[in-house]
Amino acid sequence: MSQIREQDSNTIHAEIDDEVLAVARAASEKKALDLIVLDLRPVASFTDYFIICGGSNSRQVQAIADGVEDSLREMGRRKLHIEGYSAAEWILLDYGDFIVHVFGAQARKFYDLERLWRDAVRVKLPDELVE
């Protein structure tokens, strides 16, 4: 587990799973936009985390999803389900205890998961993963 600490009221002092951190790193390496992690444990029982990010076009959205999948496969982790890869407007990668959402710009704005899950707490990521 990686210890993340921050004094901001919008973030939590939390330990995040190494796999969740690997997702954030893989997305960041593919230049994902607006990368955030939401801790859903206090508000939902179907998963622990949402990792949400965006891409500027469908090729980048697919590249981010591919990078995440490759990184986790190297760690011995396989996705349970994937949705939306062909259209690449919103790709959902379900890993059970966390779900990765990779959006195109319009879809992210339209679905606004951050607003829908505003009761979840945003996890502070290492500075090198957020620009």
LOMI-82587 format. One record per atom (N, C-alpha, C): x, y, z. Coordinates in steps of 0.05 Angstrom, whole numbers, padded with zeros to 5 digits, always signed. Each point is the difference from the previous one (the first is absolute). Example, Ala and Ser with C-alpha at 12.3 -4.5 7.8 and 13.67 -1.06 7.14 Angstrom:
<nodes>
+00264-00114+00156-00018+00024+00000+00018+00024+00000-00007+00021-00014+00016+00024+00001-00015+00022+00014
</nodes>
This chain:
<nodes>
+00017-00024+00000-00017+00024+00000+00018+00025+00000-00010+00020-00014+00014+00026-00001-00014+00020+00018+00015+00013+00017-00011+00019+00018-00001+00027-00014-00024+00013-00001-00003+00026-00012-00010+00018+00022+00013+00023+00003-00009+00019+00020-00002+00028-00012-00021+00014+00008-00004+00027-00010-00018+00015+00020+00005+00026+00002-00015+00016+00019-00025+00013-00012-00006-00004-00025-00022+00012-00014-00026-00013+00009-00021+00016+00004-00026-00011+00010-00014-00016-00022+00008+00003-00025-00013-00015-00022+00012-00027-00004+00021-00006+00015+00014-00026-00004+00000-00014+00027+00009-00025-00001+00001-00016+00025+00028-00008+00006+00004-00005+00025+00025-00013+00009-00005-00030-00002+00010-00012-00020-00008-00028-00005+00023-00016-00011-00003-00026+00003+00018-00019-00013-00015-00009-00025+00013+00001-00022-00013-00011-00024+00016-00024-00009-00015-00019-00011+00011-00025-00009+00021+00005-00021+00021-00016-00001+00021+00002-00020-00011-00003-00028-00021-00016-00004-00011-00003-00026-00014+00026-00009-00014+00013+00018-00013+00026-00006+00022+00020-00008+00021+00001+00015+00023+00017-00007+00012-00007-00027+00002-00025-00006+00010-00009-00027-00019+00009-00022-00026+00000+00005-00019+00010-00020+00006+00030-00005+00003+00015+00022+00005+00029-00003+00026+00005-00015+00020-00016+00006+00026+00004-00014-00003-00007-00029-00013-00022-00007-00003-00008-00028-00016+00021-00015-00021+00011+00012-00016+00021-00013+00017+00025-00004+00015+00007+00020+00017+00024-00001+00021-00003-00022+00011-00024-00003+00020-00004-00021-00012+00003-00028-00026-00004-00003-00013+00004-00025-00012+00028-00002+00009+00018+00017-00009+00028+00000-00030+00004+00005-00011-00016+00018-00028+00002+00007-00005+00028+00011-00024+00010-00005-00008+00026+00009-00017-00002+00026+00003+00019+00018-00016+00002+00024-00004-00026+00015+00022-00012+00007+00001-00026+00014-00009+00003+00029-00020-00015+00008-00008+00001+00028-00006-00028+00010+00002-00004+00026-00008-00025+00013-00021+00007+00021-00023-00013-00001-00021+00003+00020-00001-00025+00017+00000+00005+00026-00003-00022+00020-00030-00003+00005-00011-00022-00010-00029-00005+00002-00007-00017+00024+00020-00009+00015-00006-00019+00023-00021+00012+00019+00001+00026+00007-00021+00010+00019-00028+00002-00012-00002-00001-00027-00027+00006-00012-00010-00022-00018+00015-00021-00006-00009-00021-00018+00012-00027+00009-00014-00021-00008+00010-00027+00007+00008-00016-00024-00004+00010-00024+00006-00016-00024+00030+00002-00009+00014+00020+00010+00028+00003-00007+00013+00019+00021+00026+00000+00001+00014+00018+00019+00008+00027-00012+00009-00001-00025+00010+00025-00012-00010+00003-00029-00003+00025-00008-00002+00008-00028+00025+00014-00007+00013-00007-00022+00022+00015-00011-00012+00012-00025+00000+00026-00002-00012+00015-00022+00020+00017-00014+00000-00001-00026+00019+00017-00016-00012+00004-00028+00013+00016-00015-00009+00006-00027+00022+00000-00020-00009-00001-00025+00018+00002-00023-00010+00021-00019+00017+00011-00017-00008+00021-00018-00014-00010-00025+00004-00026-00006-00013-00012-00024-00003-00030+00004-00014-00013-00017-00006-00029+00004+00025-00017+00000+00020+00007-00016+00025-00016+00000+00014+00002+00027+00000+00024+00011+00013+00003+00026-00016-00015+00022-00027+00002-00001-00017-00014+00019+00007-00030-00001+00002-00012-00024+00006-00028-00002+00029-00005+00009+00018+00017-00006+00028-00004+00009+00002+00001+00031-00015+00017+00013+00000+00001+00029-00011-00027+00011-00022-00009-00011-00012-00025+00009+00019-00023-00005+00013-00001-00023+00020-00021-00006+00023+00001+00020+00010+00024+00006+00022+00004+00018-00007-00010+00028-00024+00006+00009-00009-00009+00027-00002-00030+00000-00012-00012-00021-00003-00029-00001+00028-00014-00001+00018+00011-00016+00027-00012-00001+00015+00001+00027-00002+00023+00013+00013+00004+00025-00010-00020+00021-00026-00003+00002-00012-00018+00019+00005-00030-00007+00000-00006-00026+00006-00027-00008+00028-00008+00009+00019+00019-00002+00028-00005+00010+00000-00006+00029-00020+00010+00015-00002-00005+00029-00016-00025+00006-00008-00014-00022-00016-00024+00004-00030+00004+00003-00009+00024-00006-00028+00007+00004-00014+00002-00027-00023-00012-00002-00016+00001-00025-00027+00013+00006-00009+00015-00020-00026+00013+00003-00023-00021+00001-00021+00007+00014-00024-00017+00000-00018+00006-00024+00001+00026-00009-00018+00008-00022+00010+00026-00012-00006+00004-00025+00005+00025-00013-00024+00008-00016-00005+00026-00001-00022+00012-00015+00010+00024-00016-00010+00004-00024+00004+00024-00015+00026+00003-00015+00015-00021-00003+00027+00003-00012-00003+00008-00030-00018-00012-00015-00002+00007-00028-00007+00029-00005-00020+00010+00014-00009+00027-00004+00020+00020+00012+00014-00008+00021+00021+00016+00014-00010+00028+00008-00026+00002+00007-00010+00024+00012+00002-00002+00031-00005-00024+00010+00002-00005+00029+00007-00030+00002+00025-00005+00007+00008-00028+00004+00000-00005+00030-00014-00022+00008-00001-00008+00027+00014-00027+00003+00020-00001+00018+00015-00024+00006-00007-00008+00029-00013-00022+00003-00009-00009+00026+00020-00021+00011+00012+00007+00023+00019-00018+00013-00011-00010+00027-00026+00004+00004-00012-00009+00025+00002+00020+00022+00023+00001+00013+00003+00019+00022+00007+00028-00009+00004+00004-00026+00002+00027-00011-00009-00001-00029-00010+00023-00009-00010+00003-00027+00014+00024-00013+00010-00004-00023+00014+00021-00015-00019+00011-00021-00003+00026+00000-00016+00014-00020+00018+00018-00017+00001-00005-00026+00016+00017-00018-00019+00013-00019-00002+00026+00001-00019+00015-00015+00012+00016-00023-00016+00004-00021+00005+00021-00019-00010+00026+00013+00008+00023-00010-00006+00025+00013-00031+00005+00003-00015-00005-00022-00028+00006+00001-00015-00019+00019+00008-00026-00001-00014-00019+00018+00006+00006+00029+00025+00008+00006+00006+00006+00028-00016+00023+00011-00003+00020-00017-00016+00023+00008-00029-00007+00003-00010-00016-00018-00029-00008+00000-00006-00017+00024+00016-00021+00006-00006-00019+00022+00008+00011+00027+00021+00016+00001+00008+00014+00024+00000-00018+00025+00015-00022-00001+00000-00019+00023+00009+00013+00026+00018+00020-00002+00008+00014+00024-00023+00012+00015-00019+00012-00015-00024+00012+00012-00019-00022+00010-00004-00021-00016-00018-00021+00008+00010-00014+00026+00026-00003+00003+00011-00013+00023+00014+00021+00018-00012+00023+00003+00012+00022+00016+00003-00008+00030-00015-00020+00009+00003-00008+00028+00024-00018+00004+00012-00010-00022+00025-00015+00002+00022+00020+00006+00022-00010+00010+00022+00018+00007+00022-00003-00020+00010+00023-00009+00022+00000-00019+00026-00007+00014+00015-00019-00012+00026-00009+00011+00022+00017-00012+00018+00010+00017+00023+00015-00009+00019-00019-00013+00007+00007-00025+00020-00016-00015+00027+00014+00002+00021-00016-00004+00027+00013+00000+00001+00022-00021+00015+00021+00006+00001+00023-00018+00009-00007-00028+00017-00019-00003+00010-00007-00027-00021-00012-00018-00023-00009+00012-00021-00012-00016-00022+00020-00008+00000+00023+00012-00020+00020-00007+00014+00026-00008-00008+00010-00022+00013+00025-00011-00020+00022-00003
</nodes>
